[in-house]
Amino acid sequence: MKFLKANPQKRIEETIPEKPLFHACCGKHGEFGELTLDTDSCMKPMILGDVKRLPIKDNAYASAYMDCPWTASWKHNVAFAMKELLRVAPVVYVLSPWTYGSHICKITSCQVAWTPGVNQALLFCRYERN
């Protein structure tokens, strides 16, 4: 049996080798990625909009990263967001307390992210489009 082990905190952008990177739900950590998107204009994203309807061409990026809201009420949006992200990039990285399962992609890596002050497990998962 294999167990996930929490890694010491390190910068996520340093662990994503595929470039160019599209950063969705960039929030206050929108300083990485060749293109950033958020629904909150205070975060100063390059594109102000919803991750469920991206104004980006198919396969425009080598990878995408999403740190979506971690609330249970947002879980139903994850399917729409993942389909859009997998449309614009063949590899998607997600930081969240849950994993996404679908016939359109597979998880190729999953690590427990250690975040001081967060009282739930956060998973940093890499998904590859099938």
C-alpha positions as CSV (number, residue, x, y, z in Angstrom):
1,M,0.0,0.0,0.0
2,K,1.3,3.4,-0.9
3,F,0.7,6.5,1.3
4,L,0.8,10.1,0.4
5,K,3.3,12.0,2.4
6,A,3.2,15.8,3.0
7,N,6.1,17.7,1.4
8,P,7.6,20.8,3.0
9,Q,6.1,24.0,1.6
10,K,7.7,24.9,-1.7
11,R,6.6,27.2,-4.5
12,I,4.2,25.4,-6.8
13,E,5.3,27.4,-9.9
14,E,8.7,25.8,-9.5
15,T,7.3,22.3,-9.7
16,I,5.4,22.8,-13.1
17,P,7.9,22.2,-15.9
18,E,5.5,22.5,-18.8
19,K,5.5,26.0,-20.3
20,P,3.7,28.2,-21.3
21,L,1.4,28.0,-18.3
22,F,-2.1,29.3,-18.0
23,H,-3.0,30.2,-14.4
24,A,-6.8,30.1,-13.6
25,C,-8.3,31.3,-10.4
26,C,-5.1,33.2,-9.8
27,G,-6.2,35.1,-6.8
28,K,-3.6,36.9,-4.7
29,H,-0.9,34.5,-6.0
30,G,-1.2,35.5,-9.6
31,E,2.4,36.4,-10.1
32,F,3.2,33.3,-12.2
33,G,2.0,32.0,-15.5
34,E,2.1,33.5,-19.0
35,L,-1.6,34.3,-18.7
36,T,-3.7,34.7,-15.5
37,L,-7.5,34.7,-15.0
38,D,-9.7,35.5,-12.0
39,T,-13.3,36.6,-11.4
40,D,-12.1,39.3,-9.0
41,S,-10.7,42.5,-10.5
42,C,-8.9,43.3,-7.2
43,M,-6.6,40.4,-8.0
44,K,-5.5,42.2,-11.2
45,P,-5.7,39.2,-13.5
46,M,-4.7,39.5,-17.2
47,I,-8.2,38.2,-18.0
48,L,-11.2,39.0,-15.9
49,G,-13.6,36.1,-16.3
50,D,-15.0,32.7,-15.4
51,V,-12.8,29.5,-15.7
52,K,-15.9,27.6,-17.0
53,R,-15.9,29.7,-20.2
54,L,-12.4,30.6,-21.3
55,P,-11.7,32.9,-24.3
56,I,-8.7,30.8,-25.3
57,K,-8.1,28.6,-28.3
58,D,-7.8,24.8,-28.0
59,N,-4.3,23.6,-27.0
60,A,-3.0,27.2,-26.6
61,Y,-0.9,26.3,-23.5
62,A,1.4,23.4,-22.5
63,S,-0.1,23.3,-19.0
64,A,-2.7,25.0,-16.8
65,Y,-2.9,25.5,-13.1
66,M,-6.0,26.1,-10.9
67,D,-6.2,26.8,-7.2
68,C,-10.0,26.9,-7.1
69,P,-12.1,27.8,-4.0
70,W,-11.9,25.0,-1.5
71,T,-15.6,25.1,-0.4
72,A,-17.9,22.2,-0.9
73,S,-20.3,24.5,-2.7
74,W,-17.7,25.0,-5.5
75,K,-17.3,21.3,-6.1
76,H,-20.0,21.2,-8.8
77,N,-18.1,23.8,-10.8
78,V,-14.9,21.8,-10.9
79,A,-16.2,19.5,-13.7
80,F,-16.9,22.5,-15.9
81,A,-13.6,24.1,-15.1
82,M,-11.5,21.0,-15.7
83,K,-13.1,20.3,-19.1
84,E,-12.2,23.9,-20.1
85,L,-8.7,23.7,-18.7
86,L,-8.1,20.3,-20.5
87,R,-9.4,21.9,-23.7
88,V,-6.7,24.7,-23.6
89,A,-3.9,22.5,-22.2
90,P,-3.1,18.8,-22.2
91,V,-1.7,18.9,-18.7
92,V,-3.6,20.5,-15.7
93,Y,-2.4,21.0,-12.2
94,V,-4.9,21.5,-9.4
95,L,-4.5,22.4,-5.7
96,S,-7.7,21.4,-3.8
97,P,-9.0,19.2,-1.0
98,W,-10.4,16.7,-3.5
99,T,-9.5,14.9,-6.7
100,Y,-11.3,15.0,-10.0
101,G,-12.3,11.9,-11.9
102,S,-13.3,11.7,-15.5
103,H,-12.9,9.6,-18.6
104,I,-11.2,12.6,-20.4
105,C,-8.1,12.6,-18.1
106,K,-6.1,10.6,-15.6
107,I,-4.2,11.6,-12.5
108,T,-0.5,11.1,-13.1
109,S,0.8,12.5,-9.8
110,C,-0.7,13.5,-6.5
111,Q,1.1,15.0,-3.5
112,V,-0.2,16.3,-0.2
113,A,0.5,20.0,0.0
114,W,1.6,21.2,3.4
115,T,0.2,24.7,4.1
116,P,0.7,26.3,7.5
117,G,-2.7,27.4,9.0
118,V,-4.8,25.2,6.8
119,N,-6.6,22.5,8.7
120,Q,-7.5,20.1,5.9
121,A,-5.5,18.0,3.5
122,L,-4.7,19.8,0.2
123,L,-3.8,17.7,-2.8
124,F,-1.5,19.0,-5.5
125,C,-2.5,16.8,-8.5
126,R,-1.3,16.6,-12.1
127,Y,-3.9,15.5,-14.7
128,E,-3.2,14.5,-18.2
129,R,-5.7,14.5,-21.0
130,N,-6.4,11.1,-22.5
